[in-house]
Amino acid sequence: MKSFVDKYLEFKQYGSINYAIDYPPEPNFGDYSTNLAMVLAKQVKQNPLKIADDVRLFHQQSNFSNKFDIKVEKPGFINFFIKKDLLIQELISLSTKKDVYFKQNDIANKRIQIEFVSANPTGPLHIGHGRGAAIGDSLARILSFLGYDVTREYYINDAGYQMYMLGLSTFLRYQELLGKDIEFPKDGYQGDYIKDIARQLVNTYQDRLLNIDNAIEICLDSAKSTIINDILNDMDNFRVTFDVFFNESSLFKDNEVDSTLALLKEKGYTYEKDGALWLKTTQFGDDKDRVLIKQDGKYTYFASDIAYHKNKFLSRNFDKVIDIWGSDHHGYVARVKAALEALNIDSQKLVVLLVQFVNLIQENNKISMSTRKANYIELKELVKEIGIDAARFIFVSKSINSHLDVNISLLKQHSMDNPVYYIQYAHARIMSILEKSECNTVVNDNLFELLTQTEEINLMKAILQFKDYLHDCAKTLEPYLITKSLLSIAEKLHQFYNKHKVINENKELSCARVELIKTAAFVLALGLSLIGVEAKNKM
């Protein structure tokens, strides 16, 4: 459809037009629909229905006329109806070339870094981190599958005030366990995990830390090591892996922060005011200039973040960097992009995805989370409650830009109302049928020509649309599109199964149907694997 529309635009010499091709809400509006006529109407000052009719006439005279039909609907929608011959040819191509059918050809080994999770090593991972982990890992799987060279990275924020507070919180709990009276700071870390770490320190050191000058540092090292190991275990259990773990502290150790600030100073983009060092981010679109070094001589997190992103682009030469942050960091994007421009790095190469909050629905109450107040649900608790598959699926089931409500009771159900079960059951249903099949048929036009029922055609279309959803996912960086496609395939499979017998007295028709559902099973398993969910063979 896109090739056809682009040919039309080229023929009319309209240039580049920002149009959309979507799936219509109802089958009678076609398999695809475009708003091209409405978009063009503003530019060429014509009635959109007249433009749409012109597109229809162009189609009749083009070599696309044997691939799909076009119908025009008010106020100017152009609806495409795929012809069965094209469906069959695409289905044959998918059935016989499964290893390459979904690949993209215009990637040229593009190097992409995805930095995600990067939770501060000050406490356990909560369900908000889990959503970022599922999204980041799914995107990495999807882009890698399509042929991109993807690096998965975890940035460990192991420098600054929060680390001091982690060490102090642990030391105070250590003293408390030894019977000392303490005054715990309001911004200290109050979770039980701090008490557990302090208990380990008591077992190791008894009361010796009370008389050691660097006791807080020892407590910090123990807390940081314990928490990071816990995070890594959680990620491993959640089927999430990383290629690189990058320590913030290494930027100071390797002098990258100072060298970056020196470069910015050399370019004339820094100045001193009120005893602090500032960056002229307003010159590059930020709403105000930002502090790099505070009055007390301490570096801001912004300073190390600039050095970190300079390292990504200039030292490691990534073509594209995708940062996945929590939505509470929305005000941080402009300043980072401004800093990149100041370093003469194209800020368009940095894509920041802001993941919206997760609400856990428990007894009709939404639970808010704060690491310091220890009022949160740990990721491992949710996984234990609903399972890895359900958690992985639900975390990517909505747009990154949408808040997510996790309904625990629904996700624990073994029913068709549970979307994870619904898809996995479709795959298991197919595998059960394939075990009974004796078909060993050569896939060709004649085989699929036997499939004439509405439910068969609908299943064909849903299977083939997975390619569109997959490529759109790579373009928009929205993995929920994969879940949307999988639900559509599962729905069409169940509808087909409930109305038609796959293996019947007509052997040729049976084998055609077997090949159709075998292809559906392949796509379901592929789609589930791309979001880190297991395809079940039996349920």
Stockholm file with secondary structure:
# STOCKHOLM 1.0

chainA/1-539         MKSFVDKYLEFKQYGSINYAIDYPPEPNFGDYSTNLAMVLAKQVKQNPLKIADDVRLFHQQSNFSNKFDIKVEKPGFINFFIKKDLLIQELISLSTKKDVYFKQNDIANKRIQIEFVSANPTGPLHIGHGRGAAIGDSLARILSFLGYDVTREYYINDAGYQMYMLGLSTFLRYQELLGKDIEFPKDGYQGDYIKDIARQLVNTYQDRLLNIDNAIEICLDSAKSTIINDILNDMDNFRVTFDVFFNESSLFKDNEVDSTLALLKEKGYTYEKDGALWLKTTQFGDDKDRVLIKQDGKYTYFASDIAYHKNKFLSRNFDKVIDIWGSDHHGYVARVKAALEALNIDSQKLVVLLVQFVNLIQENNKISMSTRKANYIELKELVKEIGIDAARFIFVSKSINSHLDVNISLLKQHSMDNPVYYIQYAHARIMSILEKSECNTVVNDNLFELLTQTEEINLMKAILQFKDYLHDCAKTLEPYLITKSLLSIAEKLHQFYNKHKVINENKELSCARVELIKTAAFVLALGLSLIGVEAKNKM
#=GR chainA/1-539 SS CHHHHHHHHHHHTCCCCCCCEECCSSGGGCSEEECHHHHHHHHHTCCHHHHHHHHHHHHHTSTTTTTEEEEEETTTEEEEEECHHHHHHHHHHHHHCTTTTTCCSSCCSCEEEEECCCCCTTSCCBHHHHHHHHHHHHHHHHHHHHTCEEEEEEEECCSSHHHHHHHHHHHHHHHHHTTCCCCCCTTSCCSHHHHHHHHHHHHHHTTGGGGCTTHHHHHHHHHHHHHHHHHHHHHHHTTCCCSEEEEHHHHHHTTHHHHHHHHHHHTTCEEEETTEEEECGGGGTCSSCEEEECTTSCBCHHHHHHHHHHIIIIISCCSEEEEEEEGGGGGGHHHHHHHHHHTTCCGGGEEEEEECCEEEEETTEEECCBTTTTBSCBHHHHHHHHCHHHHHHHHTSSCTTSCEEEEHHHHHCCSTTSHHHHHHHHHHHHHHHHHHCCCCCCCCHHHHHTCCSHHHHHHHHHHHHHHHHHHHHHHHTCTHHHHHHHHHHHHHHHHHHHHSCSSCSCHHHHHHHHHHHHHHHHHHHHHHHHTTCCCCSCC
#=GC SS_cons         CHHHHHHHHHHHTCCCCCCCEECCSSGGGCSEEECHHHHHHHHHTCCHHHHHHHHHHHHHTSTTTTTEEEEEETTTEEEEEECHHHHHHHHHHHHHCTTTTTCCSSCCSCEEEEECCCCCTTSCCBHHHHHHHHHHHHHHHHHHHHTCEEEEEEEECCSSHHHHHHHHHHHHHHHHHTTCCCCCCTTSCCSHHHHHHHHHHHHHHTTGGGGCTTHHHHHHHHHHHHHHHHHHHHHHHTTCCCSEEEEHHHHHHTTHHHHHHHHHHHTTCEEEETTEEEECGGGGTCSSCEEEECTTSCBCHHHHHHHHHHIIIIISCCSEEEEEEEGGGGGGHHHHHHHHHHTTCCGGGEEEEEECCEEEEETTEEECCBTTTTBSCBHHHHHHHHCHHHHHHHHTSSCTTSCEEEEHHHHHCCSTTSHHHHHHHHHHHHHHHHHHCCCCCCCCHHHHHTCCSHHHHHHHHHHHHHHHHHHHHHHHTCTHHHHHHHHHHHHHHHHHHHHSCSSCSCHHHHHHHHHHHHHHHHHHHHHHHHTTCCCCSCC
//
